[in-house]
Amino acid sequence: MTEDRDLIRALVGPDGPELTCEQCFEQLDRYVELELAGADADRAVPGMGAHLEGCPACREEHESLLALADS
Ligand SMILES: [Zn+2]
């Protein structure tokens, strides 16, 4: 099954783990809180930044959470 492993590595890329959408949604509240607190959210939730960049649905959710928190 080396092909699968290569495929996973290609999808994940060299920057470390990427979250699934489910994991992303589970962590998103905490991630936004950390961002707003000025903490290193990407370090606290590894893979989140990469997922948000690559996933329009989660990025939209992230932006609406930020907008909510900002109002
Ligand atoms: Zn996603």
N, CA, C, O and the ligand as a Tripos MOL2 file, in Angstrom:
@<TRIPOS>MOLECULE
protein
  285   283    72     0     0
PROTEIN
NO_CHARGES

@<TRIPOS>ATOM
      1 N           0.8200   -1.2170    0.0000 N.3       1 MET1
      2 CA          0.0000    0.0000    0.0000 C.3       1 MET1
      3 C           0.8510    1.2640    0.0000 C.2       1 MET1
      4 O           0.4410    2.2880    0.5460 O.2       1 MET1
      5 N           2.0350    1.1980   -0.6090 N.am      2 THR2
      6 CA          2.8760    2.4080   -0.6370 C.3       2 THR2
      7 C           2.2320    3.5100   -1.4640 C.2       2 THR2
      8 O           2.4710    4.6940   -1.2250 O.2       2 THR2
      9 N           1.4150    3.1210   -2.4390 N.am      3 GLU3
     10 CA          0.7660    4.1470   -3.2560 C.3       3 GLU3
     11 C          -0.1350    5.0290   -2.4020 C.2       3 GLU3
     12 O          -0.1460    6.2500   -2.5550 O.2       3 GLU3
     13 N          -0.8940    4.4010   -1.4990 N.am      4 ASP4
     14 CA         -1.7520    5.1790   -0.6130 C.3       4 ASP4
     15 C          -0.9390    6.1420    0.2290 C.2       4 ASP4
     16 O          -1.3160    7.2980    0.4190 O.2       4 ASP4
     17 N           0.1860    5.6470    0.7310 N.am      5 ARG5
     18 CA          1.0090    6.4990    1.5900 C.3       5 ARG5
     19 C           1.5420    7.7010    0.7980 C.2       5 ARG5
     20 O           1.5830    8.8260    1.2980 O.2       5 ARG5
     21 N           1.9480    7.4350   -0.4440 N.am      6 ASP6
     22 CA          2.4280    8.5320   -1.2750 C.3       6 ASP6
     23 C           1.3200    9.5380   -1.5470 C.2       6 ASP6
     24 O           1.5460   10.7480   -1.5590 O.2       6 ASP6
     25 N           0.1270    9.0160   -1.7640 N.am      7 LEU7
     26 CA         -1.0030    9.8980   -2.0390 C.3       7 LEU7
     27 C          -1.2950   10.7760   -0.8320 C.2       7 LEU7
     28 O          -1.5160   11.9800   -0.9610 O.2       7 LEU7
     29 N          -1.2910   10.1510    0.3540 N.am      8 ILE8
     30 CA         -1.5500   10.9100    1.5730 C.3       8 ILE8
     31 C          -0.4750   11.9760    1.7530 C.2       8 ILE8
     32 O          -0.7720   13.1160    2.1100 O.2       8 ILE8
     33 N           0.7660   11.5980    1.5050 N.am      9 ARG9
     34 CA          1.8420   12.5730    1.6640 C.3       9 ARG9
     35 C           1.6690   13.7230    0.6790 C.2       9 ARG9
     36 O           1.9320   14.8780    1.0120 O.2       9 ARG9
     37 N           1.2270   13.4020   -0.5330 N.am     10 ALA10
     38 CA          1.0240   14.4350   -1.5400 C.3      10 ALA10
     39 C          -0.0970   15.3800   -1.1130 C.2      10 ALA10
     40 O          -0.0170   16.5880   -1.3350 O.2      10 ALA10
     41 N          -1.1360   14.8270   -0.5010 N.am     11 LEU11
     42 CA         -2.2660   15.6560   -0.0770 C.3      11 LEU11
     43 C          -1.9080   16.5100    1.1320 C.2      11 LEU11
     44 O          -2.2790   17.6800    1.2240 O.2      11 LEU11
     45 N          -1.1840   15.8980    2.0480 N.am     12 VAL12
     46 CA         -0.8510   16.6080    3.2800 C.3      12 VAL12
     47 C           0.2300   17.6430    3.0410 C.2      12 VAL12
     48 O           0.2160   18.7180    3.6410 O.2      12 VAL12
     49 N           1.1630   17.3180    2.1680 N.am     13 GLY13
     50 CA          2.2400   18.2470    1.8830 C.3      13 GLY13
     51 C           3.3020   18.2030    2.9530 C.2      13 GLY13
     52 O           3.1810   17.4590    3.9260 O.2      13 GLY13
     53 N           4.3350   18.9880    2.7830 N.am     14 PRO14
     54 CA          5.4990   18.9070    3.6610 C.3      14 PRO14
     55 C           5.3420   19.6690    4.9770 C.2      14 PRO14
     56 O           6.2130   19.5780    5.8420 O.2      14 PRO14
     57 N           4.2700   20.4040    5.1420 N.am     15 ASP15
     58 CA          4.1750   21.3020    6.2950 C.3      15 ASP15
     59 C           3.5390   20.6520    7.5060 C.2      15 ASP15
     60 O           3.2390   21.3480    8.4760 O.2      15 ASP15
     61 N           3.3190   19.3330    7.4890 N.am     16 GLY16
     62 CA          2.7580   18.6710    8.6460 C.3      16 GLY16
     63 C           1.3300   18.2280    8.4170 C.2      16 GLY16
     64 O           0.8470   18.2080    7.2850 O.2      16 GLY16
     65 N           0.6570   17.8750    9.4970 N.am     17 PRO17
     66 CA         -0.6580   17.2660    9.3650 C.3      17 PRO17
     67 C          -1.6990   18.2800    8.8950 C.2      17 PRO17
     68 O          -1.6270   19.4630    9.2280 O.2      17 PRO17
     69 N          -2.6540   17.8050    8.1290 N.am     18 GLU18
     70 CA         -3.8020   18.6420    7.8110 C.3      18 GLU18
     71 C          -5.0370   18.0180    8.4310 C.2      18 GLU18
     72 O          -5.1740   16.7950    8.4790 O.2      18 GLU18
     73 N          -5.9290   18.8640    8.9000 N.am     19 LEU19
     74 CA         -7.1300   18.3810    9.5570 C.3      19 LEU19
     75 C          -8.1780   17.9650    8.5350 C.2      19 LEU19
     76 O          -8.1570   18.4220    7.3920 O.2      19 LEU19
     77 N          -9.0840   17.1090    8.9440 N.am     20 THR20
     78 CA        -10.2960   16.8980    8.1790 C.3      20 THR20
     79 C         -11.2540   18.0390    8.5040 C.2      20 THR20
     80 O         -11.0460   18.7800    9.4650 O.2      20 THR20
     81 N         -12.3080   18.1730    7.6940 N.am     21 CYS21
     82 CA        -13.3010   19.2220    7.9470 C.3      21 CYS21
     83 C         -13.9460   19.0260    9.3210 C.2      21 CYS21
     84 O         -14.2220   19.9910   10.0330 O.2      21 CYS21
     85 N         -14.1800   17.7630    9.6790 N.am     22 GLU22
     86 CA        -14.8070   17.4750   10.9670 C.3      22 GLU22
     87 C         -13.9200   17.9630   12.1160 C.2      22 GLU22
     88 O         -14.3950   18.6120   13.0490 O.2      22 GLU22
     89 N         -12.6300   17.6410   12.0330 N.am     23 GLN23
     90 CA        -11.6910   18.0930   13.0650 C.3      23 GLN23
     91 C         -11.5880   19.6030   13.0700 C.2      23 GLN23
     92 O         -11.4800   20.2370   14.1200 O.2      23 GLN23
     93 N         -11.6230   20.1670   11.8730 N.am     24 CYS24
     94 CA        -11.5340   21.6100   11.7390 C.3      24 CYS24
     95 C         -12.7000   22.2940   12.4770 C.2      24 CYS24
     96 O         -12.4960   23.2320   13.2470 O.2      24 CYS24
     97 N         -13.9230   21.8030   12.2240 N.am     25 PHE25
     98 CA        -15.0850   22.4050   12.8650 C.3      25 PHE25
     99 C         -15.0320   22.2390   14.3840 C.2      25 PHE25
    100 O         -15.4440   23.1270   15.1300 O.2      25 PHE25
    101 N         -14.5160   21.0780   14.8350 N.am     26 GLU26
    102 CA        -14.4030   20.8490   16.2780 C.3      26 GLU26
    103 C         -13.4740   21.8560   16.9420 C.2      26 GLU26
    104 O         -13.6990   22.2630   18.0820 O.2      26 GLU26
    105 N         -12.4390   22.2530   16.2320 N.am     27 GLN27
    106 CA        -11.3950   23.1010   16.8220 C.3      27 GLN27
    107 C         -11.5850   24.5800   16.5060 C.2      27 GLN27
    108 O         -10.8680   25.4280   17.0380 O.2      27 GLN27
    109 N         -12.5450   24.8900   15.6470 N.am     28 LEU28
    110 CA        -12.5960   26.2350   15.0900 C.3      28 LEU28
    111 C         -12.8750   27.3140   16.1450 C.2      28 LEU28
    112 O         -12.2710   28.3860   16.1250 O.2      28 LEU28
    113 N         -13.7960   27.0120   17.0610 N.am     29 ASP29
    114 CA        -14.0920   27.9760   18.1280 C.3      29 ASP29
    115 C         -12.8370   28.3270   18.9220 C.2      29 ASP29
    116 O         -12.5360   29.4930   19.1770 O.2      29 ASP29
    117 N         -12.1170   27.2690   19.3040 N.am     30 ARG30
    118 CA        -10.9090   27.4540   20.0940 C.3      30 ARG30
    119 C          -9.8400   28.2100   19.2850 C.2      30 ARG30
    120 O          -9.1400   29.0830   19.7980 O.2      30 ARG30
    121 N          -9.7490   27.8450   18.0330 N.am     31 TYR31
    122 CA         -8.7640   28.4720   17.1490 C.3      31 TYR31
    123 C          -9.0240   29.9760   17.0390 C.2      31 TYR31
    124 O          -8.1020   30.7850   17.1360 O.2      31 TYR31
    125 N         -10.2870   30.3340   16.8370 N.am     32 VAL32
    126 CA        -10.6430   31.7510   16.7100 C.3      32 VAL32
    127 C         -10.3890   32.4870   18.0260 C.2      32 VAL32
    128 O          -9.8940   33.6140   18.0270 O.2      32 VAL32
    129 N         -10.7290   31.8460   19.1410 N.am     33 GLU33
    130 CA        -10.4580   32.4560   20.4430 C.3      33 GLU33
    131 C          -8.9730   32.7560   20.6240 C.2      33 GLU33
    132 O          -8.5910   33.8280   21.0950 O.2      33 GLU33
    133 N          -8.1450   31.7860   20.2400 N.am     34 LEU34
    134 CA         -6.6970   31.9740   20.3560 C.3      34 LEU34
    135 C          -6.2130   33.0900   19.4430 C.2      34 LEU34
    136 O          -5.3800   33.9090   19.8330 O.2      34 LEU34
    137 N          -6.7360   33.1150   18.2390 N.am     35 GLU35
    138 CA         -6.3720   34.1820   17.3000 C.3      35 GLU35
    139 C          -6.7190   35.5460   17.8800 C.2      35 GLU35
    140 O          -5.9140   36.4770   17.8450 O.2      35 GLU35
    141 N          -7.9250   35.6450   18.4090 N.am     36 LEU36
    142 CA         -8.3830   36.9230   18.9470 C.3      36 LEU36
    143 C          -7.5700   37.3230   20.1730 C.2      36 LEU36
    144 O          -7.3920   38.5080   20.4530 O.2      36 LEU36
    145 N          -7.0810   36.3220   20.9000 N.am     37 ALA37
    146 CA         -6.2650   36.5910   22.0800 C.3      37 ALA37
    147 C          -4.8230   36.9140   21.7060 C.2      37 ALA37
    148 O          -4.0100   37.2520   22.5660 O.2      37 ALA37
    149 N          -4.5160   36.8070   20.4190 N.am     38 GLY38
    150 CA         -3.1660   37.0820   19.9800 C.3      38 GLY38
    151 C          -2.2020   35.9390   20.2170 C.2      38 GLY38
    152 O          -0.9860   36.1130   20.1390 O.2      38 GLY38
    153 N          -2.7540   34.7600   20.5090 N.am     39 ALA39
    154 CA         -1.9190   33.5840   20.7440 C.3      39 ALA39
    155 C          -1.5220   32.9510   19.4100 C.2      39 ALA39
    156 O          -2.0340   33.3190   18.3530 O.2      39 ALA39
    157 N          -0.6110   32.0010   19.4850 N.am     40 ASP40
    158 CA         -0.1540   31.3090   18.2880 C.3      40 ASP40
    159 C          -1.1220   30.1820   17.9750 C.2      40 ASP40
    160 O          -0.8840   29.0230   18.3180 O.2      40 ASP40
    161 N          -2.2150   30.5400   17.3200 N.am     41 ALA41
    162 CA         -3.2840   29.5740   17.0700 C.3      41 ALA41
    163 C          -2.8190   28.4300   16.1900 C.2      41 ALA41
    164 O          -3.2390   27.2880   16.3790 O.2      41 ALA41
    165 N          -1.9580   28.7260   15.2330 N.am     42 ASP42
    166 CA         -1.4890   27.6730   14.3310 C.3      42 ASP42
    167 C          -0.6500   26.6310   15.0460 C.2      42 ASP42
    168 O          -0.6310   25.4610   14.6650 O.2      42 ASP42
    169 N           0.0520   27.0750   16.1000 N.am     43 ARG43
    170 CA          0.8360   26.1200   16.8710 C.3      43 ARG43
    171 C          -0.0800   25.2960   17.7850 C.2      43 ARG43
    172 O           0.1480   24.1050   17.9930 O.2      43 ARG43
    173 N          -1.1060   25.9400   18.3220 N.am     44 ALA44
    174 CA         -2.0180   25.2540   19.2280 C.3      44 ALA44
    175 C          -2.8770   24.2290   18.4860 C.2      44 ALA44
    176 O          -3.2260   23.1860   19.0400 O.2      44 ALA44
    177 N          -3.2100   24.5280   17.2480 N.am     45 VAL45
    178 CA         -4.0270   23.6200   16.4420 C.3      45 VAL45
    179 C          -3.2960   23.3560   15.1290 C.2      45 VAL45
    180 O          -3.5950   23.9760   14.1090 O.2      45 VAL45
    181 N          -2.3400   22.4330   15.1610 N.am     46 PRO46
    182 CA         -1.5230   22.1780   13.9630 C.3      46 PRO46
    183 C          -2.3780   21.7380   12.7780 C.2      46 PRO46
    184 O          -3.2650   20.8940   12.9130 O.2      46 PRO46
    185 N          -2.0980   22.3180   11.6280 N.am     47 GLY47
    186 CA         -2.8080   21.9220   10.4210 C.3      47 GLY47
    187 C          -4.0150   22.7760   10.1160 C.2      47 GLY47
    188 O          -4.5470   22.7300    9.0070 O.2      47 GLY47
    189 N          -4.4570   23.5620   11.0960 N.am     48 MET48
    190 CA         -5.6620   24.3540   10.8960 C.3      48 MET48
    191 C          -5.4710   25.4180    9.8210 C.2      48 MET48
    192 O          -6.3100   25.5790    8.9340 O.2      48 MET48
    193 N          -4.3510   26.1440    9.9110 N.am     49 GLY49
    194 CA         -4.0970   27.1950    8.9280 C.3      49 GLY49
    195 C          -4.0600   26.6360    7.5130 C.2      49 GLY49
    196 O          -4.6160   27.2230    6.5850 O.2      49 GLY49
    197 N          -3.4030   25.5050    7.3640 N.am     50 ALA50
    198 CA         -3.3080   24.8780    6.0460 C.3      50 ALA50
    199 C          -4.6870   24.4330    5.5680 C.2      50 ALA50
    200 O          -5.0200   24.5640    4.3900 O.2      50 ALA50
    201 N          -5.4740   23.9100    6.4900 N.am     51 HIS51
    202 CA         -6.8140   23.4620    6.0990 C.3      51 HIS51
    203 C          -7.6750   24.6450    5.6690 C.2      51 HIS51
    204 O          -8.3850   24.5670    4.6670 O.2      51 HIS51
    205 N          -7.6140   25.7190    6.4090 N.am     52 LEU52
    206 CA         -8.4250   26.8930    6.0690 C.3      52 LEU52
    207 C          -8.0270   27.4650    4.7100 C.2      52 LEU52
    208 O          -8.8680   27.9550    3.9570 O.2      52 LEU52
    209 N          -6.7370   27.3930    4.4140 N.am     53 GLU53
    210 CA         -6.2830   27.8730    3.1130 C.3      53 GLU53
    211 C          -6.8110   27.0200    1.9760 C.2      53 GLU53
    212 O          -7.1220   27.5180    0.8940 O.2      53 GLU53
    213 N          -6.9080   25.7180    2.2450 N.am     54 GLY54
    214 CA         -7.2550   24.7930    1.1800 C.3      54 GLY54
    215 C          -8.7280   24.4450    1.1060 C.2      54 GLY54
    216 O          -9.1530   23.7650    0.1720 O.2      54 GLY54
    217 N          -9.5220   24.9000    2.0760 N.am     55 CYS55
    218 CA        -10.9110   24.4580    2.1660 C.3      55 CYS55
    219 C         -11.8440   25.6640    2.2500 C.2      55 CYS55
    220 O         -11.9850   26.2570    3.3190 O.2      55 CYS55
    221 N         -12.4780   26.0330    1.1490 N.am     56 PRO56
    222 CA        -13.3470   27.2170    1.1160 C.3      56 PRO56
    223 C         -14.4790   27.1710    2.1400 C.2      56 PRO56
    224 O         -14.8310   28.2000    2.7170 O.2      56 PRO56
    225 N         -15.0500   25.9920    2.3700 N.am     57 ALA57
    226 CA        -16.1770   25.8880    3.3020 C.3      57 ALA57
    227 C         -15.7430   26.2530    4.7150 C.2      57 ALA57
    228 O         -16.4160   27.0260    5.3970 O.2      57 ALA57
    229 N         -14.6170   25.6940    5.1540 N.am     58 CYS58
    230 CA        -14.1320   25.9810    6.4970 C.3      58 CYS58
    231 C         -13.6020   27.4120    6.5940 C.2      58 CYS58
    232 O         -13.7120   28.0560    7.6370 O.2      58 CYS58
    233 N         -13.0360   27.8910    5.5160 N.am     59 ARG59
    234 CA        -12.5340   29.2650    5.5270 C.3      59 ARG59
    235 C         -13.6910   30.2460    5.7260 C.2      59 ARG59
    236 O         -13.5770   31.2310    6.4550 O.2      59 ARG59
    237 N         -14.7950   29.9490    5.0620 N.am     60 GLU60
    238 CA        -15.9700   30.7970    5.1920 C.3      60 GLU60
    239 C         -16.4990   30.7750    6.6240 C.2      60 GLU60
    240 O         -16.8670   31.8110    7.1790 O.2      60 GLU60
    241 N         -16.5320   29.5850    7.2100 N.am     61 GLU61
    242 CA        -16.9740   29.4370    8.6010 C.3      61 GLU61
    243 C         -16.0440   30.1990    9.5430 C.2      61 GLU61
    244 O         -16.4900   30.8730   10.4710 O.2      61 GLU61
    245 N         -14.7650   30.0770    9.2870 N.am     62 HIS62
    246 CA        -13.7600   30.7770   10.0860 C.3      62 HIS62
    247 C         -13.9580   32.2810   10.0080 C.2      62 HIS62
    248 O         -13.9090   32.9810   11.0200 O.2      62 HIS62
    249 N         -14.1840   32.7680    8.7890 N.am     63 GLU63
    250 CA        -14.3590   34.2110    8.6100 C.3      63 GLU63
    251 C         -15.6300   34.7050    9.2840 C.2      63 GLU63
    252 O         -15.6490   35.8000    9.8460 O.2      63 GLU63
    253 N         -16.6900   33.9090    9.2340 N.am     64 SER64
    254 CA        -17.9200   34.3630    9.8830 C.3      64 SER64
    255 C         -17.8050   34.3410   11.3930 C.2      64 SER64
    256 O         -18.4090   35.1720   12.0700 O.2      64 SER64
    257 N         -17.0290   33.3900   11.9410 N.am     65 LEU65
    258 CA        -16.7710   33.3820   13.3790 C.3      65 LEU65
    259 C         -15.9680   34.6070   13.7960 C.2      65 LEU65
    260 O         -16.2520   35.2330   14.8170 O.2      65 LEU65
    261 N         -14.9580   34.9420   12.9900 N.am     66 LEU66
    262 CA        -14.1610   36.1350   13.2750 C.3      66 LEU66
    263 C         -15.0330   37.3850   13.2040 C.2      66 LEU66
    264 O         -14.9190   38.2800   14.0410 O.2      66 LEU66
    265 N         -15.8990   37.4380   12.2000 N.am     67 ALA67
    266 CA        -16.7690   38.6040   12.0330 C.3      67 ALA67
    267 C         -17.7300   38.7300   13.2130 C.2      67 ALA67
    268 O         -17.9780   39.8290   13.7080 O.2      67 ALA67
    269 N         -18.2680   37.5940   13.6610 N.am     68 LEU68
    270 CA        -19.1610   37.5890   14.8160 C.3      68 LEU68
    271 C         -18.4460   38.0980   16.0620 C.2      68 LEU68
    272 O         -18.9710   38.9230   16.8100 O.2      68 LEU68
    273 N         -17.2400   37.5880   16.2630 N.am     69 ALA69
    274 CA        -16.4880   37.9530   17.4550 C.3      69 ALA69
    275 C         -16.0870   39.4040   17.4450 C.2      69 ALA69
    276 O         -15.8610   40.0080   18.4940 O.2      69 ALA69
    277 N         -15.9990   39.9620   16.2480 N.am     70 ASP70
    278 CA        -15.5170   41.3190   16.0840 C.3      70 ASP70
    279 C         -16.6260   42.3370   16.2830 C.2      70 ASP70
    280 O         -16.3430   43.5170   16.4860 O.2      70 ASP70
    281 N         -17.8780   41.9120   16.2320 N.am     71 SER71
    282 CA        -18.9880   42.8560   16.2620 C.3      71 SER71
    283 C         -19.4310   43.1800   17.6730 C.2      71 SER71
    284 O         -20.3610   43.9640   17.8630 O.2      71 SER71
    285 ZN        -12.7370   21.9350    5.6260 Zn       72 ZN72
@<TRIPOS>BOND
     1     1     2 1
     2     2     3 1
     3     3     4 2
     4     3     5 am
     5     5     6 1
     6     6     7 1
     7     7     8 2
     8     7     9 am
     9     9    10 1
    10    10    11 1
    11    11    12 2
    12    11    13 am
    13    13    14 1
    14    14    15 1
    15    15    16 2
    16    15    17 am
    17    17    18 1
    18    18    19 1
    19    19    20 2
    20    19    21 am
    21    21    22 1
    22    22    23 1
    23    23    24 2
    24    23    25 am
    25    25    26 1
    26    26    27 1
    27    27    28 2
    28    27    29 am
    29    29    30 1
    30    30    31 1
    31    31    32 2
    32    31    33 am
    33    33    34 1
    34    34    35 1
    35    35    36 2
    36    35    37 am
    37    37    38 1
    38    38    39 1
    39    39    40 2
    40    39    41 am
    41    41    42 1
    42    42    43 1
    43    43    44 2
    44    43    45 am
    45    45    46 1
    46    46    47 1
    47    47    48 2
    48    47    49 am
    49    49    50 1
    50    50    51 1
    51    51    52 2
    52    51    53 am
    53    53    54 1
    54    54    55 1
    55    55    56 2
    56    55    57 am
    57    57    58 1
    58    58    59 1
    59    59    60 2
    60    59    61 am
    61    61    62 1
    62    62    63 1
    63    63    64 2
    64    63    65 am
    65    65    66 1
    66    66    67 1
    67    67    68 2
    68    67    69 am
    69    69    70 1
    70    70    71 1
    71    71    72 2
    72    71    73 am
    73    73    74 1
    74    74    75 1
    75    75    76 2
    76    75    77 am
    77    77    78 1
    78    78    79 1
    79    79    80 2
    80    79    81 am
    81    81    82 1
    82    82    83 1
    83    83    84 2
    84    83    85 am
    85    85    86 1
    86    86    87 1
    87    87    88 2
    88    87    89 am
    89    89    90 1
    90    90    91 1
    91    91    92 2
    92    91    93 am
    93    93    94 1
    94    94    95 1
    95    95    96 2
    96    95    97 am
    97    97    98 1
    98    98    99 1
    99    99   100 2
   100    99   101 am
   101   101   102 1
   102   102   103 1
   103   103   104 2
   104   103   105 am
   105   105   106 1
   106   106   107 1
   107   107   108 2
   108   107   109 am
   109   109   110 1
   110   110   111 1
   111   111   112 2
   112   111   113 am
   113   113   114 1
   114   114   115 1
   115   115   116 2
   116   115   117 am
   117   117   118 1
   118   118   119 1
   119   119   120 2
   120   119   121 am
   121   121   122 1
   122   122   123 1
   123   123   124 2
   124   123   125 am
   125   125   126 1
   126   126   127 1
   127   127   128 2
   128   127   129 am
   129   129   130 1
   130   130   131 1
   131   131   132 2
   132   131   133 am
   133   133   134 1
   134   134   135 1
   135   135   136 2
   136   135   137 am
   137   137   138 1
   138   138   139 1
   139   139   140 2
   140   139   141 am
   141   141   142 1
   142   142   143 1
   143   143   144 2
   144   143   145 am
   145   145   146 1
   146   146   147 1
   147   147   148 2
   148   147   149 am
   149   149   150 1
   150   150   151 1
   151   151   152 2
   152   151   153 am
   153   153   154 1
   154   154   155 1
   155   155   156 2
   156   155   157 am
   157   157   158 1
   158   158   159 1
   159   159   160 2
   160   159   161 am
   161   161   162 1
   162   162   163 1
   163   163   164 2
   164   163   165 am
   165   165   166 1
   166   166   167 1
   167   167   168 2
   168   167   169 am
   169   169   170 1
   170   170   171 1
   171   171   172 2
   172   171   173 am
   173   173   174 1
   174   174   175 1
   175   175   176 2
   176   175   177 am
   177   177   178 1
   178   178   179 1
   179   179   180 2
   180   179   181 am
   181   181   182 1
   182   182   183 1
   183   183   184 2
   184   183   185 am
   185   185   186 1
   186   186   187 1
   187   187   188 2
   188   187   189 am
   189   189   190 1
   190   190   191 1
   191   191   192 2
   192   191   193 am
   193   193   194 1
   194   194   195 1
   195   195   196 2
   196   195   197 am
   197   197   198 1
   198   198   199 1
   199   199   200 2
   200   199   201 am
   201   201   202 1
   202   202   203 1
   203   203   204 2
   204   203   205 am
   205   205   206 1
   206   206   207 1
   207   207   208 2
   208   207   209 am
   209   209   210 1
   210   210   211 1
   211   211   212 2
   212   211   213 am
   213   213   214 1
   214   214   215 1
   215   215   216 2
   216   215   217 am
   217   217   218 1
   218   218   219 1
   219   219   220 2
   220   219   221 am
   221   221   222 1
   222   222   223 1
   223   223   224 2
   224   223   225 am
   225   225   226 1
   226   226   227 1
   227   227   228 2
   228   227   229 am
   229   229   230 1
   230   230   231 1
   231   231   232 2
   232   231   233 am
   233   233   234 1
   234   234   235 1
   235   235   236 2
   236   235   237 am
   237   237   238 1
   238   238   239 1
   239   239   240 2
   240   239   241 am
   241   241   242 1
   242   242   243 1
   243   243   244 2
   244   243   245 am
   245   245   246 1
   246   246   247 1
   247   247   248 2
   248   247   249 am
   249   249   250 1
   250   250   251 1
   251   251   252 2
   252   251   253 am
   253   253   254 1
   254   254   255 1
   255   255   256 2
   256   255   257 am
   257   257   258 1
   258   258   259 1
   259   259   260 2
   260   259   261 am
   261   261   262 1
   262   262   263 1
   263   263   264 2
   264   263   265 am
   265   265   266 1
   266   266   267 1
   267   267   268 2
   268   267   269 am
   269   269   270 1
   270   270   271 1
   271   271   272 2
   272   271   273 am
   273   273   274 1
   274   274   275 1
   275   275   276 2
   276   275   277 am
   277   277   278 1
   278   278   279 1
   279   279   280 2
   280   279   281 am
   281   281   282 1
   282   282   283 1
   283   283   284 2
@<TRIPOS>SUBSTRUCTURE
     1 MET1         2 RESIDUE 1 A MET
     2 THR2         6 RESIDUE 1 A THR
     3 GLU3        10 RESIDUE 1 A GLU
     4 ASP4        14 RESIDUE 1 A ASP
     5 ARG5        18 RESIDUE 1 A ARG
     6 ASP6        22 RESIDUE 1 A ASP
     7 LEU7        26 RESIDUE 1 A LEU
     8 ILE8        30 RESIDUE 1 A ILE
     9 ARG9        34 RESIDUE 1 A ARG
    10 ALA10       38 RESIDUE 1 A ALA
    11 LEU11       42 RESIDUE 1 A LEU
    12 VAL12       46 RESIDUE 1 A VAL
    13 GLY13       50 RESIDUE 1 A GLY
    14 PRO14       54 RESIDUE 1 A PRO
    15 ASP15       58 RESIDUE 1 A ASP
    16 GLY16       62 RESIDUE 1 A GLY
    17 PRO17       66 RESIDUE 1 A PRO
    18 GLU18       70 RESIDUE 1 A GLU
    19 LEU19       74 RESIDUE 1 A LEU
    20 THR20       78 RESIDUE 1 A THR
    21 CYS21       82 RESIDUE 1 A CYS
    22 GLU22       86 RESIDUE 1 A GLU
    23 GLN23       90 RESIDUE 1 A GLN
    24 CYS24       94 RESIDUE 1 A CYS
    25 PHE25       98 RESIDUE 1 A PHE
    26 GLU26      102 RESIDUE 1 A GLU
    27 GLN27      106 RESIDUE 1 A GLN
    28 LEU28      110 RESIDUE 1 A LEU
    29 ASP29      114 RESIDUE 1 A ASP
    30 ARG30      118 RESIDUE 1 A ARG
    31 TYR31      122 RESIDUE 1 A TYR
    32 VAL32      126 RESIDUE 1 A VAL
    33 GLU33      130 RESIDUE 1 A GLU
    34 LEU34      134 RESIDUE 1 A LEU
    35 GLU35      138 RESIDUE 1 A GLU
    36 LEU36      142 RESIDUE 1 A LEU
    37 ALA37      146 RESIDUE 1 A ALA
    38 GLY38      150 RESIDUE 1 A GLY
    39 ALA39      154 RESIDUE 1 A ALA
    40 ASP40      158 RESIDUE 1 A ASP
    41 ALA41      162 RESIDUE 1 A ALA
    42 ASP42      166 RESIDUE 1 A ASP
    43 ARG43      170 RESIDUE 1 A ARG
    44 ALA44      174 RESIDUE 1 A ALA
    45 VAL45      178 RESIDUE 1 A VAL
    46 PRO46      182 RESIDUE 1 A PRO
    47 GLY47      186 RESIDUE 1 A GLY
    48 MET48      190 RESIDUE 1 A MET
    49 GLY49      194 RESIDUE 1 A GLY
    50 ALA50      198 RESIDUE 1 A ALA
    51 HIS51      202 RESIDUE 1 A HIS
    52 LEU52      206 RESIDUE 1 A LEU
    53 GLU53      210 RESIDUE 1 A GLU
    54 GLY54      214 RESIDUE 1 A GLY
    55 CYS55      218 RESIDUE 1 A CYS
    56 PRO56      222 RESIDUE 1 A PRO
    57 ALA57      226 RESIDUE 1 A ALA
    58 CYS58      230 RESIDUE 1 A CYS
    59 ARG59      234 RESIDUE 1 A ARG
    60 GLU60      238 RESIDUE 1 A GLU
    61 GLU61      242 RESIDUE 1 A GLU
    62 HIS62      246 RESIDUE 1 A HIS
    63 GLU63      250 RESIDUE 1 A GLU
    64 SER64      254 RESIDUE 1 A SER
    65 LEU65      258 RESIDUE 1 A LEU
    66 LEU66      262 RESIDUE 1 A LEU
    67 ALA67      266 RESIDUE 1 A ALA
    68 LEU68      270 RESIDUE 1 A LEU
    69 ALA69      274 RESIDUE 1 A ALA
    70 ASP70      278 RESIDUE 1 A ASP
    71 SER71      282 RESIDUE 1 A SER
    72 ZN72       285 GROUP 0 **** ****
